[in-house]
């Protein structure tokens, strides 16, 4: 194969990886977050600058992981471009292997020496343990005899008092566990003013801190605000889960959803069916009002519907920008992926 053909084939592997990444809609930052490979190494792989990678051993490993992440067969790609990739068993690899073998040998010698020392002292250790056990048995026997003598002098009234106290303790513990289980239960009641994009729920005041669980089956931008304090404001990746702590003093919880079809939410042990079993797939704003000020909180959430609608339009733009392009290579909002 001529030098020009080798260069062309070398450039093709970078183009293949970059094209597959763009078709999946991933940026280099996305791959860095998922694969844990530094962005500068991903750029070096696409530009075929293998000398910038930490070693020849990592070139094939990084390319295989990159290819599998963007939907390609990593093993097949490595076999096809085997001549253009550095070999794993280089002189550097051999040096590392030799050092590892030497280190293991020295460790085995140290361990064997320690074992020999323990064997020499083993008889003395056994005799000392036997003496300690005998003394402990004598001491425990004396204590048991003293307890037997004192137990015969216990009055029946003291026994009944201890029994009553145990019953009271068990009753109080049951009541406490019942109250705790009730505090965890959250009942959501949907307000009658829901529409295609907004839904409001009311619930009793929280008795204890709880958690908001969010799970996405596709990329979705999310924003969560509790009492106007932002708890979450970012894009969740495919099959990502996150839990947010909701304080017991929370009176208003506002959730902005970027992709309702791919999002599931649960507060405490209560599922939030904000799409009404799929009837409202364009739901963007979910408001939960807690406590006695539910009516005032509901009014304030309605008065803030205009800003929420504006944020909803921003969510639509954000989701459209983060959706991967389809099989026909439909153009994305940003024609050049960010590095």
Secondary structure, DSSP 4 states (H G I P E B T S, - for coil): --HHHHHHHHHHHHHHHHHHHHHHT--HHHHHHHH---HHHHHHHHTT-GGGSS-HHHHHHHHHHHHHHTTS-HHHHHHHTGGGS--SS-HHHHHHHHHHHHHHHHHHHHHHHHHHHHHHHHHHHHHHHHHHHHHHHHHHHHHHHHHHHHHTT--HHHHHHHHHHHHHHHHHHHHHHHHHHHHH----EE-TT--SSEEEEEEPPPSS-EEEEEEESS-EEEEEEETTEEEEEEEE-TT-EEEEEE-TT--EEEEEES-GGGEEEEETTEE--TTTTTT-TT--EEEEEESTTHHHHHHHHHHTHHHHHHHHHHHHHHHHHHSPP-TT-PPPSSSS---
